[in-house]
Every structure is written in C-alpha cells, then in structure tokens.
C-alpha cells in the first residue's frame, strides 16, 4: 500500500482532537456543577450560622441585631402607627432541646419608649400541656428556674403551645445572673435550657428599659 498523504494525516488528527474534546465536555460540566453545589452548601451553612447567631431579625420592620454585651443581641424597631420606639433584647441558650437540634431556645424581653414592657421564653419545641391556672384563670405552666446558686418555681403564662411569658422579677434576675437555667415540661418529659447571661451591658439596658438587675432571695 502507498503511504498516507500529509493532508489525510492532518484530517484524522483534527477529527481525533474533536472527538476527545466531545467526550471531555461532560466531565468538565460535571466538575463545574459539583464545584457550584459545594459553593451553594458553604453559602447556606454560613447563612445558617449567622441566623443562629441571632444577628438577622426575623421580624419585618426590625433592624438587624447589634451586640449588647456577652451573648446578648439588641434589636430596634418603631411602631408604624404610634411612632413608639421599641427595643428587644435576646439571649440564645447554650444547648439544644430534644425535639429540634437546629433551633436554640431563647429568652427575650421588650421595652417601649424607655420602659420595660414584657418578656418571654421560647423553647424551640412544642410545650407540654399547662398544669395550673393563673390569677385570672389563664393557662400556665409551672417552671423551675435556677439563678446562680438559687432555685425557685414560677407560673408562666402558656402561649399557643410554643412559648411562655416570663415575669418581671425573673427577668431582672436573668440580666444580673452568671448562670441561668429553666426546666420546662416538653412533650417528651422535662427539658432544661441553659443560658449564660453574663456580659450584658446593664447601663445600656437601664437607658433603653429603665430595668435593673435583682438578686433572687435564697430558699
């Protein structure tokens, strides 16, 4: 047989390169998609961490949080109708409860126009049924509270199976405590939320809420 001409050799070489590139494209595309998926997962994880930190407010019209000292966050908003200035302080727990390993329990108290208004405890799980009536017959749950080296029992109003309203005396004990723990009744039995309140800027709270800490009496 005669030798292959140079033009045919060039033609076959070009076709070979085109075929190689055709098979390589899906590999490159798969690698690109895998890299993109990793970036999306990293981004989502970062958002989750920032959301858990409490920086972003979940409420419309409320500013993102700023540090109020220690693990506390402070949020500001304004009532659209009355123009009242509102401040909310929030503290996330150090632990998770049994039903939800991704949502930490939280304590928060609210102030309006420089005065304390109310406080509540959101455990992040479904509460057990109320076990006592309040003064006006409202459903309450009896909780056990530890503040540093003291403990006491309180009846907190039970709100739609999801949160408990906290009394002002316990709120004052909370903001001055080193150790703060709450035992509640969950659907699966007793649960304990643990908090580290130390570090809150008390002068800041005094200006925003006219609220000062109070040491609980020992039993």
MIVOPA-554240 format. One record per residue (C-alpha): x, y, z; residue in three letters; residue number from 0. Coordinates in nm, 2 decimals. Layout:
// residues N
+--------+--------+--------+---------+------+
:     px :     py :     pz : drenkol : lodo :
+--------+--------+--------+---------+------+
:      X :      Y :      Z :     ALA :  NUM :
...
+--------+--------+--------+---------+------+
***
This chain:
// residues 219
+--------+--------+--------+---------+------+
:     px :     py :     pz : drenkol : lodo :
+--------+--------+--------+---------+------+
:   0.00 :   0.00 :   0.00 :     UNK :    0 :
:   0.12 :   0.35 :  -0.07 :     UNK :    1 :
:   0.20 :   0.59 :   0.21 :     UNK :    2 :
:  -0.08 :   0.81 :   0.36 :     UNK :    3 :
:  -0.07 :   1.17 :   0.23 :     UNK :    4 :
:   0.01 :   1.46 :   0.47 :     UNK :    5 :
:  -0.34 :   1.61 :   0.41 :     UNK :    6 :
:  -0.51 :   1.29 :   0.53 :     UNK :    7 :
:  -0.29 :   1.27 :   0.84 :     UNK :    8 :
:  -0.38 :   1.62 :   0.93 :     UNK :    9 :
:  -0.76 :   1.55 :   0.88 :     UNK :   10 :
:  -0.75 :   1.24 :   1.10 :     UNK :   11 :
:  -0.56 :   1.42 :   1.37 :     UNK :   12 :
:  -0.82 :   1.71 :   1.38 :     UNK :   13 :
:  -1.10 :   1.46 :   1.39 :     UNK :   14 :
:  -0.93 :   1.28 :   1.68 :     UNK :   15 :
:  -0.90 :   1.61 :   1.88 :     UNK :   16 :
:  -1.27 :   1.69 :   1.82 :     UNK :   17 :
:  -1.38 :   1.35 :   1.94 :     UNK :   18 :
:  -1.16 :   1.38 :   2.25 :     UNK :   19 :
:  -1.30 :   1.73 :   2.33 :     UNK :   20 :
:  -1.65 :   1.60 :   2.28 :     UNK :   21 :
:  -1.60 :   1.33 :   2.55 :     UNK :   22 :
:  -1.42 :   1.57 :   2.78 :     UNK :   23 :
:  -1.71 :   1.82 :   2.79 :     UNK :   24 :
:  -1.95 :   1.62 :   3.01 :     UNK :   25 :
:  -1.66 :   1.56 :   3.26 :     UNK :   26 :
:  -1.58 :   1.93 :   3.27 :     UNK :   27 :
:  -1.95 :   2.01 :   3.30 :     UNK :   28 :
:  -1.99 :   1.76 :   3.59 :     UNK :   29 :
:  -1.69 :   1.91 :   3.77 :     UNK :   30 :
:  -1.83 :   2.26 :   3.73 :     UNK :   31 :
:  -2.17 :   2.16 :   3.87 :     UNK :   32 :
:  -2.00 :   1.98 :   4.16 :     UNK :   33 :
:  -1.80 :   2.29 :   4.24 :     UNK :   34 :
:  -2.11 :   2.50 :   4.22 :     UNK :   35 :
:  -2.30 :   2.27 :   4.45 :     UNK :   36 :
:  -2.02 :   2.28 :   4.71 :     UNK :   37 :
:  -2.03 :   2.67 :   4.70 :     UNK :   38 :
:  -2.41 :   2.66 :   4.75 :     UNK :   39 :
:  -2.37 :   2.43 :   5.05 :     UNK :   40 :
:  -2.10 :   2.65 :   5.20 :     UNK :   41 :
:  -2.31 :   2.96 :   5.15 :     UNK :   42 :
:  -2.62 :   2.80 :   5.30 :     UNK :   43 :
:  -2.42 :   2.68 :   5.60 :     UNK :   44 :
:  -2.28 :   3.03 :   5.65 :     UNK :   45 :
:  -2.63 :   3.18 :   5.65 :     UNK :   46 :
:  -2.74 :   2.92 :   5.90 :     UNK :   47 :
:  -2.46 :   3.01 :   6.13 :     UNK :   48 :
:  -2.53 :   3.38 :   6.10 :     UNK :   49 :
:  -2.91 :   3.32 :   6.16 :     UNK :   50 :
:  -2.83 :   3.11 :   6.47 :     UNK :   51 :
:  -2.60 :   3.38 :   6.60 :     UNK :   52 :
:  -2.92 :   3.60 :   6.62 :     UNK :   53 :
:  -2.78 :   3.88 :   6.41 :     UNK :   54 :
:  -3.06 :   3.88 :   6.15 :     UNK :   55 :
:  -3.40 :   3.98 :   6.27 :     UNK :   56 :
:  -3.69 :   3.75 :   6.18 :     UNK :   57 :
:  -3.94 :   4.04 :   6.22 :     UNK :   58 :
:  -4.04 :   4.28 :   5.95 :     UNK :   59 :
:  -3.95 :   4.64 :   6.03 :     UNK :   60 :
:  -3.69 :   4.55 :   6.29 :     UNK :   61 :
:  -3.33 :   4.63 :   6.25 :     UNK :   62 :
:  -3.06 :   4.36 :   6.24 :     UNK :   63 :
:  -2.91 :   4.29 :   6.58 :     UNK :   64 :
:  -2.62 :   4.45 :   6.74 :     UNK :   65 :
:  -2.42 :   4.32 :   7.03 :     UNK :   66 :
:  -2.55 :   4.43 :   7.38 :     UNK :   67 :
:  -2.26 :   4.26 :   7.56 :     UNK :   68 :
:  -2.18 :   3.90 :   7.62 :     UNK :   69 :
:  -2.41 :   3.67 :   7.42 :     UNK :   70 :
:  -2.69 :   3.92 :   7.41 :     UNK :   71 :
:  -2.83 :   4.09 :   7.09 :     UNK :   72 :
:  -3.02 :   4.41 :   7.07 :     UNK :   73 :
:  -3.29 :   4.50 :   6.81 :     UNK :   74 :
:  -3.47 :   4.82 :   6.73 :     UNK :   75 :
:  -3.80 :   4.90 :   6.57 :     UNK :   76 :
:  -4.07 :   5.17 :   6.55 :     UNK :   77 :
:  -4.44 :   5.12 :   6.58 :     UNK :   78 :
:  -4.58 :   5.23 :   6.24 :     UNK :   79 :
:  -4.90 :   5.38 :   6.39 :     UNK :   80 :
:  -4.79 :   5.54 :   6.71 :     UNK :   81 :
:  -4.42 :   5.60 :   6.64 :     UNK :   82 :
:  -4.33 :   5.43 :   6.97 :     UNK :   83 :
:  -3.96 :   5.33 :   6.99 :     UNK :   84 :
:  -3.91 :   4.97 :   7.07 :     UNK :   85 :
:  -3.61 :   4.77 :   7.18 :     UNK :   86 :
:  -3.58 :   4.40 :   7.21 :     UNK :   87 :
:  -3.30 :   4.20 :   7.38 :     UNK :   88 :
:  -3.24 :   3.84 :   7.30 :     UNK :   89 :
:  -3.02 :   3.57 :   7.45 :     UNK :   90 :
:  -2.98 :   3.22 :   7.29 :     UNK :   91 :
:  -2.93 :   2.92 :   7.50 :     UNK :   92 :
:  -2.60 :   2.72 :   7.53 :     UNK :   93 :
:  -2.78 :   2.40 :   7.43 :     UNK :   94 :
:  -3.05 :   2.25 :   7.22 :     UNK :   95 :
:  -3.36 :   2.06 :   7.34 :     UNK :   96 :
:  -3.46 :   1.71 :   7.23 :     UNK :   97 :
:  -3.71 :   1.79 :   6.96 :     UNK :   98 :
:  -3.51 :   2.04 :   6.75 :     UNK :   99 :
:  -3.13 :   2.01 :   6.73 :     UNK :  100 :
:  -3.11 :   2.31 :   6.50 :     UNK :  101 :
:  -3.30 :   2.58 :   6.69 :     UNK :  102 :
:  -3.17 :   2.70 :   7.02 :     UNK :  103 :
:  -3.42 :   2.81 :   7.30 :     UNK :  104 :
:  -3.41 :   3.19 :   7.36 :     UNK :  105 :
:  -3.50 :   3.44 :   7.62 :     UNK :  106 :
:  -3.61 :   3.79 :   7.52 :     UNK :  107 :
:  -3.75 :   4.10 :   7.68 :     UNK :  108 :
:  -3.90 :   4.41 :   7.52 :     UNK :  109 :
:  -3.91 :   4.78 :   7.61 :     UNK :  110 :
:  -4.11 :   5.06 :   7.46 :     UNK :  111 :
:  -4.03 :   5.43 :   7.49 :     UNK :  112 :
:  -3.77 :   5.37 :   7.76 :     UNK :  113 :
:  -3.98 :   5.14 :   7.97 :     UNK :  114 :
:  -3.99 :   4.76 :   8.02 :     UNK :  115 :
:  -4.30 :   4.60 :   7.87 :     UNK :  116 :
:  -4.28 :   4.22 :   7.88 :     UNK :  117 :
:  -4.06 :   3.91 :   7.84 :     UNK :  118 :
:  -4.09 :   3.56 :   7.72 :     UNK :  119 :
:  -3.92 :   3.23 :   7.68 :     UNK :  120 :
:  -3.93 :   3.04 :   7.35 :     UNK :  121 :
:  -3.80 :   2.68 :   7.40 :     UNK :  122 :
:  -3.80 :   2.60 :   7.03 :     UNK :  123 :
:  -4.01 :   2.28 :   7.09 :     UNK :  124 :
:  -4.37 :   2.20 :   7.15 :     UNK :  125 :
:  -4.46 :   2.25 :   7.51 :     UNK :  126 :
:  -4.64 :   2.01 :   7.73 :     UNK :  127 :
:  -4.99 :   2.10 :   7.84 :     UNK :  128 :
:  -5.05 :   2.38 :   8.10 :     UNK :  129 :
:  -5.06 :   2.24 :   8.46 :     UNK :  130 :
:  -5.20 :   2.53 :   8.66 :     UNK :  131 :
:  -5.44 :   2.83 :   8.62 :     UNK :  132 :
:  -5.32 :   3.19 :   8.66 :     UNK :  133 :
:  -5.48 :   3.46 :   8.87 :     UNK :  134 :
:  -5.74 :   3.53 :   8.60 :     UNK :  135 :
:  -5.78 :   3.17 :   8.51 :     UNK :  136 :
:  -5.53 :   3.18 :   8.21 :     UNK :  137 :
:  -5.34 :   2.86 :   8.14 :     UNK :  138 :
:  -5.00 :   2.85 :   8.29 :     UNK :  139 :
:  -4.70 :   2.61 :   8.32 :     UNK :  140 :
:  -4.51 :   2.58 :   8.64 :     UNK :  141 :
:  -4.13 :   2.60 :   8.56 :     UNK :  142 :
:  -3.83 :   2.56 :   8.78 :     UNK :  143 :
:  -3.57 :   2.84 :   8.74 :     UNK :  144 :
:  -3.21 :   2.83 :   8.86 :     UNK :  145 :
:  -3.02 :   3.17 :   8.90 :     UNK :  146 :
:  -2.66 :   3.11 :   9.01 :     UNK :  147 :
:  -2.68 :   2.92 :   9.34 :     UNK :  148 :
:  -3.06 :   2.96 :   9.40 :     UNK :  149 :
:  -3.37 :   2.80 :   9.25 :     UNK :  150 :
:  -3.74 :   2.88 :   9.25 :     UNK :  151 :
:  -4.07 :   2.79 :   9.09 :     UNK :  152 :
:  -4.28 :   3.02 :   8.88 :     UNK :  153 :
:  -4.61 :   3.00 :   8.69 :     UNK :  154 :
:  -4.56 :   3.14 :   8.34 :     UNK :  155 :
:  -4.85 :   3.20 :   8.10 :     UNK :  156 :
:  -4.87 :   2.93 :   7.84 :     UNK :  157 :
:  -4.89 :   3.09 :   7.49 :     UNK :  158 :
:  -5.02 :   2.88 :   7.20 :     UNK :  159 :
:  -4.81 :   2.57 :   7.29 :     UNK :  160 :
:  -4.49 :   2.75 :   7.18 :     UNK :  161 :
:  -4.38 :   3.00 :   7.44 :     UNK :  162 :
:  -4.41 :   3.11 :   7.80 :     UNK :  163 :
:  -4.44 :   3.47 :   7.92 :     UNK :  164 :
:  -4.19 :   3.55 :   8.19 :     UNK :  165 :
:  -4.25 :   3.76 :   8.50 :     UNK :  166 :
:  -4.06 :   4.09 :   8.55 :     UNK :  167 :
:  -3.89 :   3.96 :   8.87 :     UNK :  168 :
:  -3.73 :   3.67 :   8.69 :     UNK :  169 :
:  -3.63 :   3.90 :   8.40 :     UNK :  170 :
:  -3.44 :   4.12 :   8.65 :     UNK :  171 :
:  -3.27 :   3.81 :   8.80 :     UNK :  172 :
:  -3.18 :   3.69 :   8.45 :     UNK :  173 :
:  -3.00 :   4.01 :   8.34 :     UNK :  174 :
:  -2.78 :   4.01 :   8.65 :     UNK :  175 :
:  -2.70 :   3.63 :   8.66 :     UNK :  176 :
:  -2.39 :   3.43 :   8.58 :     UNK :  177 :
:  -2.58 :   3.10 :   8.54 :     UNK :  178 :
:  -2.95 :   3.08 :   8.43 :     UNK :  179 :
:  -3.14 :   2.76 :   8.37 :     UNK :  180 :
:  -3.51 :   2.68 :   8.31 :     UNK :  181 :
:  -3.67 :   2.34 :   8.34 :     UNK :  182 :
:  -4.00 :   2.30 :   8.15 :     UNK :  183 :
:  -4.23 :   2.02 :   8.06 :     UNK :  184 :
:  -4.19 :   1.92 :   7.69 :     UNK :  185 :
:  -4.39 :   1.66 :   7.50 :     UNK :  186 :
:  -4.13 :   1.40 :   7.60 :     UNK :  187 :
:  -4.09 :   1.50 :   7.96 :     UNK :  188 :
:  -3.87 :   1.75 :   8.15 :     UNK :  189 :
:  -3.63 :   1.96 :   7.94 :     UNK :  190 :
:  -3.36 :   2.21 :   8.07 :     UNK :  191 :
:  -3.25 :   2.51 :   7.87 :     UNK :  192 :
:  -2.91 :   2.65 :   7.99 :     UNK :  193 :
:  -2.81 :   3.02 :   7.94 :     UNK :  194 :
:  -2.50 :   3.23 :   8.00 :     UNK :  195 :
:  -2.63 :   3.59 :   8.06 :     UNK :  196 :
:  -2.30 :   3.73 :   8.19 :     UNK :  197 :
:  -2.17 :   4.03 :   8.00 :     UNK :  198 :
:  -2.49 :   4.22 :   7.92 :     UNK :  199 :
:  -2.43 :   4.59 :   7.92 :     UNK :  200 :
:  -2.66 :   4.69 :   8.22 :     UNK :  201 :
:  -2.61 :   5.06 :   8.16 :     UNK :  202 :
:  -2.75 :   5.02 :   7.81 :     UNK :  203 :
:  -3.05 :   4.82 :   7.94 :     UNK :  204 :
:  -3.11 :   5.09 :   8.21 :     UNK :  205 :
:  -3.13 :   5.36 :   7.94 :     UNK :  206 :
:  -3.35 :   5.16 :   7.70 :     UNK :  207 :
:  -3.58 :   4.99 :   7.95 :     UNK :  208 :
:  -3.54 :   5.15 :   8.29 :     UNK :  209 :
:  -3.46 :   4.80 :   8.41 :     UNK :  210 :
:  -3.21 :   4.70 :   8.67 :     UNK :  211 :
:  -3.09 :   4.35 :   8.79 :     UNK :  212 :
:  -3.21 :   4.20 :   9.11 :     UNK :  213 :
:  -3.06 :   3.92 :   9.31 :     UNK :  214 :
:  -3.31 :   3.64 :   9.39 :     UNK :  215 :
:  -3.36 :   3.55 :   9.76 :     UNK :  216 :
:  -3.23 :   3.22 :   9.87 :     UNK :  217 :
:  -3.47 :   2.94 :   9.97 :     UNK :  218 :
+--------+--------+--------+---------+------+
***
